[in-house]
Amino acid sequence: MIITTLRNQLPFPLTLPLQNSIQVLVAKIGRFDSIQENPELLPALLNSLPTSTFNASCFNKLLKELATQRLLLHKKNFAAISTASFPSLANLFVSTSATLGSQLNQTDAFYTHYNILAKILHKLVTHTLPSLVSIENTSKLLSVVLHTCQTTISTIMSKSPSPPQPNTPLYKILNRLTLISVDAQSNHPLPFAPYLTVHLNFFYEVLTALSRQKPEGEPFPLQKVAINTCNFLCNVKSERGYDPTSSGAASSRGSAITSKGDASAEAAECNLKVAAASCHRFFTTEVCTILANIAICALMPLTRNDLEEWQNDPEAYMVTVEQATVSDDAHAAGQQLFLTLQESKIGRPLLSKFLLDFLLDYNSQLKAASLEAASMSAPSVQFVGDLKVLQWDAIYSAAGIAASSLENQIDFTDWFCKALAPALTTIMQSPAASASDQNTVLPVLRHRIVWLLGCFVNALSDTLRPQIYNALVSVLNHDSVKSDAMVKLTCVRTLNGLFEDWDFDIPSFHSLSAPTIRGLYALLDRVEELESSTLILQTCSVLVARMGMTLGAEAANAVVLPLLQIWELAGDKNVLRKYVLTILTNVSAAVSAEEVTLLYPVVQPMLDLSTGGGNAHVYLTDDALRLWLALMRVAPEYNEGFHLLFPKISNIVVNMDWEHLKVCMLILESYIFVGGQTFWSQYAGELSKMYLSLVGNVKAKAATYIMLSVDALMRKFPLEGSQMLLEGGVYKSILNCCKDVISDAKEREPDIILVQWISVIGRGLIANRNAVAHGLFVTNASTYVCSPKEFLGLMLEKFDSTGYGWGKTGQIRRRVWACTLASLLPGADGPVGGVAWEGTWDNLMLKNLDQVINVFVDVLTEDAAAAAAGSEGEQFYDSEEETLIGGAEEYEKKLRTEIANDPVVTVNLMAFVKSRIDGCAIAMGQDRWREAIESCEPVVVQQLMKLFVE
């Protein structure tokens, strides 16, 4: 049916919906690689191309689909179709172009058909150029096609009574014809090399001709053609494959070597030489200067249309400017052309001097500023009073683009003090026109100077920075008309760059912090675009973070007071709420512990909403938890509001994924530090459920974070905590991890994690020996998870892993194991686990007494060495990763206090071990004790006795 339709043999006319359906079917044939199975399809398409726009559209759809395929096989199929169809298409295109050239006024049907032919050729040349130039016949035809494109472009430009306007048929045709060469060169630099010289000269002539036709203050004629021309020149100039000395050229040559042998490599080498020679001949000093002049004087200056958009909606215009790309905006294309020329070897010294000749003319800059100031105070002026203002705006744009190369060639301090600062002052001090005056002049130079300061951040001297800060804050807080929104947003962006700069002068900005924050919030009330609001809040957050504790009470109040209103007005704009949370996190680190309590009424409703679950606020959870952590770490005392919020943490851990596990465990640790008995009394059950869901189910790194809170719990509540872990089944889950190690299971915990879990059980045995031993180790061999023998053997086997890489924490953990083993020795307190267990642990401990005494000797010796050194050692609190921001210093203070009060730390280990050994000797009787001691290494026993004596 499709073949019959393409041959126009249907007995009924095609409706538009049917035509669209057939085009989609033809494209699907290309997608599913069915062309080879339908050999009649391609001839049917090509035979009717001269007369059928429908067939041309079908073929274009087919090629568009093939162009998206990425497999090598598909690319080969595309190349085969291209070489088969290109001769007939080329001849058709040349003849149709001749018809257009002889008479520009054609029917709409002709324009449509011709434009589709141009699209087809664009796809073939852009995607299969190497295949086309590899065949002599198609290579010659390609030269003819490219020449025809140039001839047609020149004919349309010369014969049209006025430049074709956007969206007209001729305008679209010009755009498509220029894109054929631009994209072909961009995609295939070396195969395009033979055509390079002709195209460089042609596009240069096109650009210079268009620049001569451009009226001052008006848009560029044939803007898309000018943009495509600039992009071609930029692509060629920046193409590393055209430089024989660059690595890009070497890689291009290497990729050209194929199974066809050295011929392809020789062709690539030849193309490289041709391209290098073409570029060398074209990009002379004279041409580079002319192109730079066109970029600055013709492409970069604002036009009447730009000024109208700025005047109508300054904020939306700024968003448009920032989102402009070199493929659709003449200003961006001009900037890219200048930057490309300026970064080249020949262009850097040449264009730097070219710019310096302008920038060192301070008088001209001041005159332009005076013109803008006079225009703004006049009662009736439309837009800009003098085109010199627009020209200096373009020159400053070029200077900002070339800032990296100008930094070492211009004295920025002298330039700022003698030209930029006076110019800015002149404009800002001019009396503004009253609201009744018909004055629509825009602050063009004020905006550009503020933008320019952000480009030269790296060139600012220490003495100049305070002046820059004052100038920008003055601009931010300047009373201005509606059109100044763009100036102020640009000022915010420049300030943001200065705040993030490594050399930001915090003391110099101290007095400006509060005015800056007030200015930012005042601007926030005026803006409507989400991008603008985001920029303002981001800048506020960065400022607070950089100022830190030097922020001051006035600035802190200025930051915090409006935040609740901003939060409420943000509604479903979570990106704004995210920055509110970030600002509060930074504020918590910038105020004292007493002042941080003033944040609670603002913060707690935000945390409640952000951690409530559901998709609406999941985007805020991470930032909310970071804020929560920061506040809990610096909290001077426990707060009822945070006490009531804790179930949110439990819900996140138990019911959500474990993405936020790290920060949740750090928050829980702080709750244990600060909340104490109040927290424990209400939430012990929640903790049991939480730990039960985690132990044995998370990876090693996550287990480390869990241990932070468990350690805190067992230090604070050793007896109650051990009972909770026992009754809640957490200890049994820990023993399951131990069992996996004993059985050498494939999925098992690493030693360092296993050591931490055993330490938790050890703390329980120290504080609550009989209950834990009786409840955890059962005598029924069919039901126990891990026997006492296996557990003790594991402790002794893994003891050497207890202190590896953990500083002070490792030392404490080894004390835990020593105290645990000492507690398991039989003594006056009866058998371990109670009467029912009599003989079980006693026999185990005596049988392994040699290794147990070894542990005592090691730990007691380390304690003596640490005491002699007088060092507290390092504090461990955050695995290998960098500690989360917010209260790290306060947290470490609290951690040191908690560790200092840890029963395992405060106990006199020497006396405790000695008393347990003495008690064991009495309980076991003299004969049995002598037998156990004699089974030990005499040297180890002597070392222990010596430590007791010392």
Secondary structure as GFF3:
##gff-version 3
##sequence-region A 1 950
A	DSSP	alpha_helix	2	6	.	.	.	ID=ss1
A	DSSP	alpha_helix	16	31	.	.	.	ID=ss2
A	DSSP	alpha_helix	41	47	.	.	.	ID=ss3
A	DSSP	alpha_helix	53	67	.	.	.	ID=ss4
A	DSSP	alpha_helix	72	102	.	.	.	ID=ss5
A	DSSP	alpha_helix	108	133	.	.	.	ID=ss6
A	DSSP	alpha_helix	136	159	.	.	.	ID=ss7
A	DSSP	alpha_helix	169	187	.	.	.	ID=ss8
A	DSSP	three_ten_helix	193	195	.	.	.	ID=ss9
A	DSSP	alpha_helix	196	213	.	.	.	ID=ss10
A	DSSP	alpha_helix	223	238	.	.	.	ID=ss11
A	DSSP	three_ten_helix	240	242	.	.	.	ID=ss12
A	DSSP	alpha_helix	247	255	.	.	.	ID=ss13
A	DSSP	alpha_helix	262	282	.	.	.	ID=ss14
A	DSSP	alpha_helix	285	294	.	.	.	ID=ss15
A	DSSP	pi_helix	295	299	.	.	.	ID=ss16
A	DSSP	alpha_helix	304	312	.	.	.	ID=ss17
A	DSSP	alpha_helix	314	323	.	.	.	ID=ss18
A	DSSP	alpha_helix	330	343	.	.	.	ID=ss19
A	DSSP	alpha_helix	347	359	.	.	.	ID=ss20
A	DSSP	alpha_helix	362	377	.	.	.	ID=ss21
A	DSSP	beta_strand	380	381	.	.	.	ID=ss22
A	DSSP	alpha_helix	387	401	.	.	.	ID=ss23
A	DSSP	alpha_helix	403	406	.	.	.	ID=ss24
A	DSSP	alpha_helix	412	415	.	.	.	ID=ss25
A	DSSP	pi_helix	416	420	.	.	.	ID=ss26
A	DSSP	alpha_helix	421	429	.	.	.	ID=ss27
A	DSSP	beta_strand	438	439	.	.	.	ID=ss28
A	DSSP	alpha_helix	444	455	.	.	.	ID=ss29
A	DSSP	three_ten_helix	457	459	.	.	.	ID=ss30
A	DSSP	alpha_helix	465	476	.	.	.	ID=ss31
A	DSSP	three_ten_helix	482	484	.	.	.	ID=ss32
A	DSSP	alpha_helix	485	500	.	.	.	ID=ss33
A	DSSP	alpha_helix	506	509	.	.	.	ID=ss34
A	DSSP	three_ten_helix	510	512	.	.	.	ID=ss35
A	DSSP	alpha_helix	513	526	.	.	.	ID=ss36
A	DSSP	alpha_helix	530	547	.	.	.	ID=ss37
A	DSSP	three_ten_helix	548	550	.	.	.	ID=ss38
A	DSSP	alpha_helix	553	560	.	.	.	ID=ss39
A	DSSP	alpha_helix	563	570	.	.	.	ID=ss40
A	DSSP	alpha_helix	574	588	.	.	.	ID=ss41
A	DSSP	alpha_helix	593	596	.	.	.	ID=ss42
A	DSSP	three_ten_helix	597	599	.	.	.	ID=ss43
A	DSSP	alpha_helix	600	610	.	.	.	ID=ss44
A	DSSP	three_ten_helix	618	620	.	.	.	ID=ss45
A	DSSP	alpha_helix	621	634	.	.	.	ID=ss46
A	DSSP	alpha_helix	640	655	.	.	.	ID=ss47
A	DSSP	three_ten_helix	658	660	.	.	.	ID=ss48
A	DSSP	alpha_helix	661	694	.	.	.	ID=ss49
A	DSSP	alpha_helix	700	716	.	.	.	ID=ss50
A	DSSP	alpha_helix	718	727	.	.	.	ID=ss51
A	DSSP	alpha_helix	730	742	.	.	.	ID=ss52
A	DSSP	alpha_helix	751	767	.	.	.	ID=ss53
A	DSSP	alpha_helix	769	776	.	.	.	ID=ss54
A	DSSP	alpha_helix	788	798	.	.	.	ID=ss55
A	DSSP	three_ten_helix	799	801	.	.	.	ID=ss56
A	DSSP	alpha_helix	807	823	.	.	.	ID=ss57
A	DSSP	three_ten_helix	835	837	.	.	.	ID=ss58
A	DSSP	alpha_helix	840	847	.	.	.	ID=ss59
A	DSSP	alpha_helix	849	869	.	.	.	ID=ss60
A	DSSP	alpha_helix	888	900	.	.	.	ID=ss61
A	DSSP	alpha_helix	903	906	.	.	.	ID=ss62
A	DSSP	alpha_helix	909	924	.	.	.	ID=ss63
A	DSSP	alpha_helix	926	934	.	.	.	ID=ss64
A	DSSP	alpha_helix	938	949	.	.	.	ID=ss65
###
